[in-house]
Amino acid sequence: MKNTTYYLHIIVPILMWIIFGILIILYTEPVIPKTTFDYMLLIGQLIWISPFIYAISNFIGLIKGKPKSPKIYPPSKTTYTILWVSRGNNVNALHSAVKNSITQKPNFYHNINYTVVTDIKIPKKYRIDNVNYILVPKDYKTSNNVLYKARALEYARQFIQTDYTFHCDEESTMTYELYLGINEFFKTNNKNVIGQGLITYNSNIVSYQNNLLSKTIPIEIIDAVRSGDDLGRFRFQYTNLNSPIFGMHGSFMLIPKIVSDTIKWDLKGKSITEDAEFSLRAMEHNFRFNWVNGVLEEQSPHTIQDLIKQRKRWFTGIKTVILDDTIPLKCKYILSFMLINWSLSWTIPIITIITLIVGKSFIPTLLVIPISLITGISFAIYYVGLYVNLKSYKLTIPNIHIYINVFLSLILQIVPIIESIGIIQGLIKPPKTFEVIYKK
């Protein structure tokens, strides 16, 4: 029974959209395109089925069930460094993340080093005892002249001698369960396997709850898709394929030293999404990946403007990786297909609105149910993502499931439009620098 509520958040939106598809089949007559406009609209409507790989892979991951609690093993002798990467501007967020992470460490674990690498020196009052602070020299350059986060990671790599490095963003907060999950990972995988797992976006729990209850369009609702993606397509690629066909997050990366030293962060492509390039380089070298049980807590952007900046950066960075001819096609063709889908996703709300205004659908009857299924899964990703974010802190929001099913259904009508702005900006005016997003 413990998985029942979790599965309802998958089943309900899928059933709703399949029923809607059946009603369309039963009560509408297929329309045959006649004019040039009709044929253009048909082509646009066919885009509705384009995210099928995204939907299927997410569904396979989601039906694996709720995130598992790690098994408790005796402490491993494997050593690892928890590494926070920060420019050095958001000192309050960084300080809180490091402090709270150390507090969560099981008392019987003694094989962990804590390190922070920044471009700007951290003031003494924000430093914590027994944490190693690395400052990247202003004149430091790599062979490939990489910039931003990759530059900091490459500099820090020279000083880290532990068996693994666990990569964090500046606001990333370790949980007690995650420490256990990393220890479990060491006990159940060989030393060359890269690990990643679930990230939730509630590390600042007061801000998270206030935003959900007070904002008209909480960004936490929009960002729920990221946790849903983790339990969907990312869990699928790690547990079923042991390969990062969809790329990799820039945090919650558990990377063996042999992998870091083989690939290095001095990446040839100079992408602002160094995580995606690193994962494809690791795939090229036949390194394997697997899932890590446990949760890393982070924060969503605090404004719509910052969220759009973030999405624009992701889109532009992945595009740079895809166009890099030094990465074999076999390592990036799925990610390329996903980027094409993402490039077209901004048209979906527009096509939907035009279809409603015109009142014509030229989609063949046989495609109505698959499109309904894809749409239902897309909603389920948000449903599950929000559910695990709320559930992880057992928030005292009345009627939590009604909140998710009703409020989220309304908000999701607007989300694609907001996400699309970042994609359009990434297509028209790609960012030339790495814009740091403010975190509390």
VOGU-3710 file (C-alpha; in Angstrom, 3 decimals, decimal comma):
1> mknttyylhi> 0,000/0,000/0,000  2,920/2,382/0,616  3,337/2,919/-3,144  -0,382/3,447/-3,835  -0,413/7,241/-3,538  2,747/7,516/-5,597  1,270/5,424/-8,423  -1,988/7,391/-8,339  -0,010/10,461/-9,365  1,058/8,548/-12,464
11> ivpilmwiif> -2,187/6,759/-13,259  -4,678/9,605/-12,732  -3,309/12,097/-15,317  -2,678/9,330/-17,846  -6,230/7,971/-17,483  -7,685/11,474/-17,661  -5,984/12,173/-20,978  -6,723/8,724/-22,455  -10,408/9,158/-21,598  -10,265/12,590/-23,230
21> giliilytep> -8,724/10,976/-26,327  -11,446/8,321/-26,466  -14,130/11,016/-26,247  -12,524/12,849/-29,162  -12,602/9,654/-31,235  -16,232/8,929/-30,329  -17,724/12,380/-30,730  -15,743/14,057/-33,504  -15,492/13,371/-37,189  -12,021/13,165/-38,763
31> vipkttfdym> -11,330/16,289/-40,842  -9,468/15,958/-44,120  -7,106/18,873/-44,878  -7,993/20,812/-48,020  -6,238/24,175/-47,980  -2,567/25,095/-47,552  -3,404/26,357/-44,061  -5,006/22,994/-43,253  -1,865/21,121/-44,281  0,335/23,510/-42,284
41> lligqliwis> -1,854/22,966/-39,235  -1,660/19,186/-39,741  2,141/19,360/-39,731  1,988/21,432/-36,563  -0,415/19,020/-34,899  1,898/16,094/-35,670  4,455/17,736/-33,381  2,187/16,632/-30,534  3,508/13,087/-30,940  7,197/14,033/-31,253
51> pfiyaisnfi> 8,095/13,650/-27,511  7,413/9,882/-27,612  10,970/8,891/-26,558  10,815/11,392/-23,694  7,426/10,051/-22,583  8,212/6,327/-22,862  11,543/6,580/-21,027  9,944/8,650/-18,278  7,109/6,166/-17,912  9,513/3,217/-17,560
61> glikgkpksp> 11,420/5,105/-14,871  8,362/6,322/-13,005  6,731/2,898/-12,702  9,764/1,633/-10,786  8,014/3,121/-7,772  8,779/5,596/-5,010  12,424/6,439/-4,329  13,912/3,598/-2,318  15,500/4,125/1,054  19,099/2,900/0,946
71> kiyppsktty> 20,080/-0,245/2,776  22,349/0,271/5,748  25,787/-1,254/5,293  28,886/-1,047/7,479  30,913/2,071/6,582  32,894/1,595/3,383  36,642/2,149/3,289  36,154/4,090/0,048  37,005/7,762/0,553  35,182/10,638/-1,090
81> tilwvsrgnn> 35,138/14,416/-1,222  31,918/16,398/-1,168  32,713/19,349/-3,420  30,654/22,538/-3,581  31,299/24,711/-6,630  30,438/28,388/-6,320  31,440/31,651/-7,879  31,454/32,988/-4,325  28,617/35,535/-4,524  25,850/33,641/-2,725
91> vnalhsavkn> 27,769/33,183/0,527  24,689/32,738/2,724  23,322/29,895/0,587  26,756/28,277/0,385  27,402/28,537/4,123  23,987/27,092/5,015  24,379/24,213/2,557  27,797/23,175/3,858  26,816/23,581/7,506  23,553/21,641/7,181
101> sitqkpnfyh> 25,250/18,911/5,125  27,867/18,311/7,816  25,128/18,179/10,432  23,389/15,376/8,526  26,478/13,140/8,357  26,136/9,843/10,243  28,454/9,866/13,258  30,085/6,592/12,271  31,300/7,844/8,861  34,899/9,076/8,847
111> ninytvvtdi> 35,919/8,730/5,193  34,520/12,054/3,934  36,302/15,292/3,076  34,465/18,586/2,636  35,748/21,059/0,048  34,518/24,319/-1,467  35,985/25,801/-4,661  35,231/29,408/-5,620  36,386/32,218/-7,901  35,858/34,793/-5,138
121> kipkkyridn> 37,421/34,396/-1,694  34,931/33,399/1,005  35,023/35,779/4,017  36,262/34,219/7,239  32,909/34,542/9,016  31,322/32,280/6,374  33,990/29,596/6,661  33,484/26,380/8,595  36,148/24,481/10,483  37,464/21,297/8,852
131> vnyilvpkdy> 36,231/22,416/5,422  38,859/22,961/2,748  38,346/26,193/0,780  40,031/26,374/-2,624  40,329/29,731/-4,407  40,913/29,568/-8,158  43,691/32,040/-9,068  42,590/34,848/-11,380  45,349/34,008/-13,855  44,633/30,273/-13,931
141> ktsnnvlyka> 44,139/28,887/-17,446  43,677/25,347/-18,726  45,076/23,940/-21,955  41,679/24,304/-23,666  40,993/27,595/-21,889  37,709/26,421/-20,386  35,745/28,951/-18,354  33,261/29,198/-15,508  32,360/26,017/-13,625  34,541/23,703/-15,722
151> raleyarqfi> 37,569/25,907/-14,994  36,924/25,741/-11,249  36,383/21,978/-11,359  39,596/21,395/-13,292  41,582/23,475/-10,807  40,040/21,691/-7,816  40,625/18,269/-9,398  44,382/18,670/-8,892  43,952/18,885/-5,122  41,445/16,062/-4,597
161> qtdytfhcde> 43,001/12,682/-3,891  40,003/10,724/-2,578  38,550/7,728/-4,440  35,420/9,637/-5,465  34,146/13,203/-5,680  30,517/14,058/-4,994  29,696/17,260/-6,906  27,324/19,860/-5,468  26,035/23,256/-6,490  26,449/26,054/-3,990
171> estmtyelyl> 23,040/25,487/-2,347  23,090/21,669/-2,489  22,355/20,119/0,894  23,186/16,519/1,781  20,614/14,432/3,640  21,260/11,664/6,141  19,665/9,207/3,721  21,988/10,322/0,927  25,077/9,546/3,002  23,668/6,050/3,463
181> gineffktnn> 22,899/5,850/-0,259  26,453/6,738/-1,244  27,804/4,115/1,157  25,367/1,586/-0,359  26,553/2,572/-3,836  30,167/1,821/-2,891  29,155/-1,597/-1,568  27,140/-2,593/-4,658  29,130/-1,137/-7,582  32,681/-1,463/-8,803
191> knvigqglit> 35,078/1,457/-8,413  34,700/2,819/-11,961  30,924/3,447/-11,917  29,502/6,992/-11,965  26,444/7,637/-9,797  23,534/10,071/-9,781  20,118/10,191/-8,128  17,125/12,269/-7,055  17,309/16,028/-6,493  14,457/17,871/-4,784
201> ynsnivsyqn> 14,107/21,644/-4,672  13,116/22,294/-1,083  16,425/22,874/0,750  15,048/26,221/1,984  11,870/24,725/3,348  10,355/27,962/4,690  10,758/29,709/1,323  9,494/26,595/-0,499  6,287/26,363/1,507  5,616/30,107/1,459
211> nllsktipie> 6,047/30,284/-2,308  3,670/27,378/-2,899  0,954/28,971/-0,823  1,357/32,633/-1,755  2,579/32,992/-5,347  0,154/32,954/-8,281  2,553/30,805/-10,323  5,050/29,200/-7,926  8,319/28,395/-9,661  8,442/25,336/-7,410
221> iidavrsgdd> 5,507/23,985/-9,445  7,373/24,520/-12,716  10,568/22,990/-11,313  8,683/19,897/-10,163  9,409/18,512/-13,631  13,096/18,212/-12,700  12,427/15,829/-9,801  9,930/13,967/-11,969  12,556/13,655/-14,694  15,016/12,237/-12,150
231> lgrfrfqytn> 12,611/9,470/-11,166  11,599/8,998/-14,800  14,021/9,162/-17,703  17,193/9,660/-15,640  16,436/6,680/-13,410  15,600/4,710/-16,569  18,908/5,535/-18,261  20,984/4,725/-15,177  19,243/1,538/-14,031  18,198/0,063/-17,390
241> lnspifgmhg> 20,989/1,232/-19,688  23,821/2,223/-17,319  24,452/5,012/-19,805  23,720/8,797/-19,873  21,818/8,944/-23,166  19,964/12,041/-21,909  23,053/13,698/-20,465  23,704/14,332/-16,782  22,954/16,924/-14,090  25,699/19,278/-12,957
251> sfmlipkivs> 25,166/18,328/-9,317  24,597/15,018/-7,516  27,464/13,608/-9,573  29,354/10,837/-7,783  32,455/10,496/-9,935  35,383/8,094/-9,379  38,825/9,686/-9,437  39,867/7,431/-12,319  37,015/8,908/-14,407  37,818/12,521/-13,491
261> dtikwdlkgk> 41,496/11,994/-14,226  40,767/10,250/-17,531  38,303/12,769/-18,950  39,277/15,879/-16,967  37,188/19,048/-16,807  39,427/20,770/-19,336  36,814/19,902/-21,946  37,336/20,491/-25,649  33,853/21,792/-26,376  33,977/24,698/-23,884
271> sitedaefsl> 30,237/24,350/-23,277  28,438/26,247/-20,504  26,780/22,906/-19,712  29,988/21,082/-18,862  27,998/18,307/-17,164  26,392/17,239/-20,465  29,732/17,179/-22,288  31,442/15,318/-19,430  28,752/12,621/-19,446  29,083/12,052/-23,198
281> ramehnfrfn> 32,879/11,905/-22,928  32,436/9,314/-20,170  30,099/7,334/-22,441  32,715/7,528/-25,192  35,243/5,961/-22,785  32,718/3,204/-21,901  32,402/4,183/-18,244  29,206/2,864/-16,672  26,577/4,751/-14,690  24,128/3,703/-11,992
291> wvngvleeqs> 21,466/5,097/-9,693  22,215/6,312/-6,159  19,467/6,006/-3,555  18,952/9,051/-1,360  17,994/12,681/-1,952  20,051/15,827/-2,516  18,174/19,030/-1,681  18,562/22,229/-3,711  16,619/25,400/-4,558  14,615/26,499/-7,560
301> phtiqdlikq> 15,307/29,890/-9,156  13,522/32,594/-7,176  12,072/34,540/-10,097  10,536/33,726/-13,461  13,293/35,803/-15,065  15,985/33,645/-13,428  14,185/30,469/-14,470  14,122/31,671/-18,090  17,856/32,493/-17,869  18,514/28,989/-16,556
311> rkrwftgikt> 16,537/27,263/-19,290  18,182/29,430/-21,945  21,625/28,461/-20,625  20,746/24,766/-20,623  19,390/24,888/-24,149  22,366/26,805/-25,522  24,892/24,613/-23,701  23,369/21,342/-24,876  23,190/22,691/-28,420  26,927/23,442/-28,252
321> vilddtiplk> 27,614/19,887/-27,085  25,470/18,368/-29,826  27,234/20,402/-32,520  30,685/19,400/-31,229  32,091/17,135/-33,942  34,698/15,667/-31,573  31,932/13,769/-29,756  30,916/10,584/-31,620  27,381/10,558/-32,987  26,660/7,238/-31,252
331> ckyilsfmli> 27,060/9,040/-27,915  24,756/11,957/-28,671  22,039/10,960/-31,133  19,375/10,488/-28,432  20,328/13,781/-26,805  20,220/15,369/-30,287  16,689/14,066/-30,810  15,696/15,422/-27,403  17,129/18,833/-28,271  15,105/18,898/-31,508
341> nwslswtipi> 11,976/18,098/-29,491  12,885/20,833/-27,039  13,440/23,261/-29,929  9,922/22,509/-31,189  8,221/22,430/-27,793  7,510/26,162/-27,826  5,248/25,602/-30,850  2,989/23,131/-29,016  1,047/25,751/-26,979  0,679/27,866/-30,132
351> itiitlivgk> -0,604/24,931/-32,230  -2,977/23,945/-29,437  -4,423/27,460/-29,217  -4,826/27,705/-33,014  -6,529/24,288/-33,059  -9,001/25,408/-30,397  -9,750/28,637/-32,272  -10,135/26,960/-35,671  -11,962/23,966/-34,225  -10,292/21,498/-36,565
361> sfiptllvip> -7,996/18,580/-35,871  -6,435/16,697/-38,773  -4,737/14,079/-36,607  -5,482/10,518/-37,811  -7,687/8,598/-35,386  -4,942/6,026/-34,762  -2,677/8,766/-33,340  -5,192/10,265/-30,909  -4,616/7,717/-28,132  -0,770/7,772/-28,394
371> islitgisfa> -0,880/11,585/-28,223  -3,200/11,386/-25,216  -0,815/8,938/-23,545  2,200/11,197/-24,184  0,314/14,183/-22,780  -0,796/12,210/-19,723  2,763/11,066/-18,991  4,005/14,645/-19,388  1,533/15,711/-16,707  2,453/12,733/-14,522
381> iyyvglyvnl> 6,100/13,849/-14,476  5,030/17,124/-12,838  2,583/15,365/-10,510  5,220/12,922/-9,236  7,889/15,617/-9,024  5,737/17,864/-6,854  4,601/14,904/-4,779  8,148/13,847/-3,817  9,121/17,445/-3,050  6,173/17,852/-0,713
391> ksykltipni> 6,395/14,364/0,735  10,088/14,539/1,597  9,321/17,161/4,250  5,793/15,987/5,084  4,557/19,540/4,622  1,439/20,390/6,579  -0,558/21,572/3,579  -4,230/20,621/3,985  -5,566/18,129/1,455  -2,156/17,675/-0,170
401> hiyinvflsl> -3,443/15,376/-2,910  -6,301/17,692/-3,879  -3,751/20,506/-4,015  -1,591/18,545/-6,428  -4,337/17,234/-8,676  -6,405/20,419/-9,022  -3,938/23,279/-8,671  -1,200/21,606/-10,689  -3,631/20,781/-13,503  -4,454/24,482/-13,810
411> ilqivpiies> -0,873/25,733/-13,573  0,399/23,245/-16,160  -1,610/24,991/-18,842  0,721/27,988/-18,438  4,044/26,214/-17,770  4,887/25,329/-21,418  4,570/28,996/-22,381  6,981/30,083/-19,622  9,471/27,327/-20,480  9,180/28,237/-24,164
421> igiiqglikp> 10,422/31,782/-23,597  13,821/30,454/-22,530  14,022/28,176/-25,560  13,084/30,946/-27,988  15,657/33,259/-26,407  18,234/30,471/-26,633  17,500/30,155/-30,355  17,481/33,888/-31,121  20,055/35,268/-28,672  22,168/32,551/-27,002
431> pktfeviykk> 23,920/33,605/-23,759  27,627/34,306/-24,158  28,479/33,996/-20,464  27,481/31,820/-17,506  24,879/33,847/-15,619  24,832/32,959/-11,910  21,323/32,627/-10,482  20,710/34,020/-7,001  20,036/31,500/-4,224  19,084/32,219/-0,611
//
